[in-house]
Amino acid sequence: MKAMILAAGFGTRLRPLTNKVPKPMVPILNRPILEHTIHLLRSHGIRDITVNLHHLPEMIKGYFGDGKDFGVNLHWSHEPEILGTAGGIKKAQQFLEGEAFLVINSDVVVDIDLNKVISFHKAQGSALTLVVREGDSPEQCDPIEMDDNDRIVHMVGASSMNLPDDTTRVLFTGIQVMEPEIFDRIPDNKFYGTTTDVFPGMLEDELPMFVYWHTGYWKDIGTIQSYLDVHKDLLDGRMAGGLPIENNNPAGGHLTQPVLIGKNCKIADTANIGPYAVLGDNCTVGDHAVIEHSICWDNVTLGKNSHVKRSVLGNGVATKEKETLDKITLAQ
């Protein structure tokens, strides 16, 4: 099976971090989140992957190349103008058509058995399978409703007539399996959505569409807070599997676990690192500096007696001596 990773968004809610770094390159435990997604697909035997790009595409292509170094074959689908989810899928038709294919958002961190999802899709004879989970609040839930057999019965934009009395609203995880017939429902070179423009018509035509329930770990990094939360969860070991992560032991500093230290970091003996602190490569932490519940990308410098907590510092950011940052996001 082939797969498509949706990676063309701007990452607006992560600004200013994503002004000069595309969202797929935002690091999770010091590795681009797109690398985590590629690892997930490869670990399930999916090696032919297309990725749609728009914002700062050359930075992404420069890091991943043709995918060979990551054990996959990567195909890039550049969108000079963003086409929406369905429009992006349509643009990749030549690569994807011929059999069922999997689509996954590039900004989700998830522990899931994709082979079980694919087997479910085939067993149900489904035209579309959406991986869903229970939402933490009604506001989180997507306008997707299903019956007792997990068949989708209503979505936004579709007729609400003849709904079963007992339906459930769910949270879509950004993972789905589609049949190639969906291409016939999407126009060429036009901004087009799936849940708004394609799926309602499939429902009205009574095509079999199902949800697959995911009960394991899942979180997106759509906001700074969720980005921090993901790191706390991963440092706590809440997600099994995933990319092997290298944790370097610095010569100096007092570490309060859990922490993750990148390569070539210089940490003063009197500095305090952690808990829940991540330092990227080539970071410098000055005398008596403190960092906790925070993430530093590469080449960050924390000045003497500075205190960073609940914050994210992008590549090359430097704090001043005695400066305190709390719930701050900075990027060059």
C-alpha positions in Angstrom: 0.0 0.0 0.0 1.1 3.6 -0.7 0.6 6.5 1.6 0.3 10.3 1.5 1.5 12.6 4.2 -0.4 15.9 4.3 2.3 18.5 5.0 1.4 21.6 3.0 0.0 23.7 5.9 1.6 26.9 7.3 1.5 25.8 11.0 -0.1 29.2 11.8 -0.8 28.4 15.5 2.9 27.5 16.1 4.1 30.9 15.0 6.7 32.4 15.4 8.4 29.0 15.3 7.1 28.2 11.8 7.8 31.6 10.2 11.2 30.3 9.0 10.8 26.6 9.7 8.0 24.6 8.0 5.8 22.7 10.3 6.9 19.2 9.1 10.4 20.2 10.3 9.3 21.2 13.8 11.4 18.8 16.1 9.8 16.3 18.4 12.6 15.0 20.7 15.1 16.6 18.4 13.9 14.9 15.2 11.5 16.5 12.7 7.9 15.4 13.2 7.8 14.4 9.6 10.6 11.9 10.3 8.5 10.4 13.1 5.6 10.0 10.6 7.8 8.4 8.0 9.2 6.0 10.6 5.6 5.0 11.5 4.7 4.2 7.9 8.0 2.3 7.3 7.6 0.2 10.4 4.3 -1.0 8.9 5.8 -1.9 5.6 4.7 1.2 3.8 7.6 2.6 1.8 6.2 4.4 -1.2 5.1 7.7 0.2 4.1 11.0 -1.4 4.2 14.3 0.6 2.4 17.5 -0.4 4.4 20.7 0.3 3.7 24.4 0.1 5.4 26.5 2.9 9.3 26.4 2.6 9.4 23.2 0.6 13.1 23.3 -0.2 14.0 23.0 3.5 12.0 19.8 3.8 13.2 18.3 0.5 16.8 19.2 1.4 16.6 17.2 4.7 14.8 14.1 3.4 15.9 13.9 -0.3 14.5 10.9 -2.0 13.9 9.1 1.3 16.5 6.4 0.7 18.4 7.4 3.9 15.2 6.9 5.8 14.3 3.5 4.3 11.5 4.8 2.0 10.8 6.1 -1.4 9.6 9.7 -1.2 7.7 11.5 -3.9 7.2 15.3 -3.5 4.0 17.0 -4.6 4.6 20.8 -4.5 1.5 23.0 -4.4 2.3 26.6 -5.5 -1.1 27.4 -4.2 -2.6 25.4 -1.3 -5.3 23.0 -2.7 -6.9 21.8 0.5 -6.9 18.1 1.6 -9.0 16.8 -1.3 -7.3 19.0 -3.8 -3.9 17.8 -2.6 -4.9 14.2 -2.8 -6.1 14.8 -6.4 -2.8 16.4 -7.4 -1.1 13.2 -6.2 -3.5 10.9 -8.1 -0.9 9.6 -10.6 1.3 8.4 -7.7 -1.6 7.0 -5.6 -4.1 5.5 -8.0 -4.6 1.8 -8.6 -5.4 0.5 -5.1 -6.5 1.7 -1.7 -4.1 4.1 -0.1 -3.5 5.6 3.4 -3.5 9.4 4.2 -2.0 10.8 7.4 -1.5 14.3 8.7 2.1 15.3 9.3 1.4 16.9 12.7 0.2 13.9 14.7 2.2 11.8 17.2 0.5 8.5 17.5 1.0 4.9 18.6 -1.2 2.8 16.2 -1.1 -0.5 14.4 -1.7 0.7 10.8 -1.9 -2.9 9.6 -5.0 -3.4 11.7 -6.6 -0.3 10.2 -5.9 -1.5 6.7 -7.3 -5.0 7.5 -10.4 -3.4 8.9 -10.9 -1.3 5.9 -10.7 -4.3 3.5 -12.9 -6.5 5.7 -15.6 -3.9 5.8 -15.5 -3.3 2.0 -15.3 0.3 2.9 -14.9 3.2 0.5 -13.5 5.3 3.3 -12.2 4.5 6.8 -11.5 7.3 9.2 -9.5 6.6 12.3 -11.2 8.2 15.3 -11.1 8.4 19.0 -13.2 9.8 21.8 -12.7 13.5 22.3 -11.9 15.1 25.7 -14.7 17.6 25.2 -17.6 18.3 22.9 -15.8 21.2 21.4 -13.0 18.9 20.2 -15.3 16.6 18.4 -15.6 16.6 14.6 -19.0 16.6 12.8 -18.8 12.9 12.2 -21.6 10.6 13.4 -21.9 6.9 13.2 -24.4 4.1 14.0 -23.9 1.1 16.3 -22.0 -0.7 13.6 -19.5 2.1 13.3 -20.8 3.0 9.8 -20.7 6.8 9.2 -24.1 8.2 8.9 -23.6 11.9 9.0 -21.0 14.6 8.4 -21.0 18.4 8.0 -22.5 19.4 4.7 -24.5 16.1 4.4 -28.2 15.8 4.7 -29.3 15.2 8.3 -32.5 13.4 7.3 -33.1 9.8 8.4 -30.4 9.7 11.0 -30.5 6.9 13.6 -31.7 8.0 17.0 -28.5 7.0 18.7 -25.4 8.5 17.1 -21.9 9.3 18.4 -19.7 12.3 17.7 -16.0 11.6 17.6 -12.5 13.2 17.2 -10.8 12.5 13.8 -7.2 11.6 14.2 -6.0 12.7 10.8 -5.5 9.1 9.6 -7.7 7.6 6.9 -7.8 4.9 4.2 -9.4 5.6 0.9 -10.3 3.8 -2.3 -9.0 5.3 -5.6 -12.6 5.9 -6.8 -12.5 9.0 -4.7 -10.4 10.7 -7.4 -13.5 10.9 -9.6 -15.2 13.2 -7.0 -12.4 15.8 -6.9 -11.8 18.4 -9.6 -8.3 19.2 -10.9 -6.4 22.2 -9.7 -9.0 23.5 -7.3 -9.1 24.1 -3.6 -11.3 21.3 -2.3 -11.9 19.8 1.1 -12.7 16.2 2.1 -15.2 16.6 5.0 -16.9 19.6 3.4 -16.8 18.8 -0.4 -16.2 15.1 -0.9 -17.4 13.0 2.0 -21.0 14.4 2.2 -21.6 13.3 -1.5 -20.3 9.9 -0.7 -22.7 9.6 2.1 -25.6 10.8 0.0 -24.7 8.1 -2.6 -24.8 5.6 0.3 -21.2 4.4 -0.1 -20.0 2.2 2.8 -17.9 4.5 5.1 -16.7 3.4 8.5 -14.7 4.6 11.5 -11.9 2.7 13.1 -11.6 3.3 16.9 -8.2 4.2 18.2 -7.7 3.9 21.9 -3.9 4.3 22.2 -1.7 7.4 22.4 -2.5 10.2 20.0 -1.9 14.0 20.0 -1.4 16.6 17.4 1.1 19.5 17.7 -1.3 22.2 16.5 -0.6 24.6 19.3 2.4 25.6 21.5 0.7 24.0 24.5 0.0 20.7 22.7 3.6 20.8 21.5 4.9 21.1 25.1 2.3 18.4 26.2 3.6 15.9 23.6 7.1 16.3 24.9 6.1 15.7 28.5 4.2 12.6 27.5 7.0 11.2 25.4 9.6 12.0 28.2 7.3 10.1 30.6 7.3 7.1 28.2 3.6 7.3 27.5 4.0 6.2 23.9 5.6 2.8 22.9 7.8 2.4 19.9 8.7 5.4 17.8 12.0 6.6 16.6 15.1 5.6 18.6 16.2 8.9 20.3 19.8 9.7 21.2 20.3 11.2 24.6 23.7 12.7 25.3 25.2 12.9 28.7 26.7 16.4 29.3 29.9 16.9 31.3 28.4 19.6 33.5 25.2 20.8 35.1 22.6 19.3 37.5 20.0 17.2 35.6 16.6 16.5 37.1 15.0 13.8 34.9 13.4 13.4 32.6 15.5 15.5 30.2 16.8 15.1 26.6 20.2 16.6 25.7 21.3 17.0 22.1 24.8 16.7 20.7 27.7 19.1 21.5 25.9 21.0 24.2 28.0 23.0 26.7 26.4 23.2 30.2 27.9 25.0 33.1 28.5 23.0 36.3 26.1 25.3 38.2 23.2 25.1 35.6 20.0 23.2 36.4 18.4 21.3 33.6 14.9 19.8 34.0 12.6 18.3 34.7 10.9 18.0 31.3 13.6 19.9 29.5 14.8 19.3 25.9 18.0 20.8 24.5 18.7 20.5 20.8 22.2 20.3 19.3 24.9 22.8 20.1 23.1 24.5 22.9 25.0 26.5 25.6 23.7 26.9 29.2 25.4 29.5 31.4 26.3 29.5 35.1 23.3 29.2 37.4 20.8 29.1 34.4 17.7 27.1 34.9 15.5 25.4 32.3 12.4 23.4 33.1 9.3 22.2 31.3 10.7 23.8 28.2 12.1 23.0 24.7 15.2 24.5 23.1 15.9 23.9 19.5 19.5 23.9 18.0 22.1 26.5 18.9 20.2 28.1 21.7 22.1 30.0 24.4 20.8 30.5 27.9 22.6 33.4 29.6 24.0 33.3 33.2 21.3 33.2 35.9 18.5 33.1 33.3 15.4 31.1 34.0 13.3 29.5 31.3 10.1 27.6 32.1 7.1 26.5 30.1 8.6 28.0 27.0 9.8 27.1 23.5 13.0 28.7 22.0 13.6 28.3 18.3 16.9 27.8 16.5 19.6 30.3 17.5 17.7 32.1 20.2 19.7 33.6 23.1 18.5 34.7 26.5 20.0 37.6 28.3 21.8 37.4 31.7 19.3 37.1 34.5 16.3 37.1 32.1 13.2 35.1 33.1 11.0 33.6 30.4 7.7 32.0 31.4 5.2 30.7 28.8 7.1 32.5 26.1 7.8 31.3 22.5 10.7 32.9 20.7 12.2 32.4 17.3 14.8 34.3 15.2 
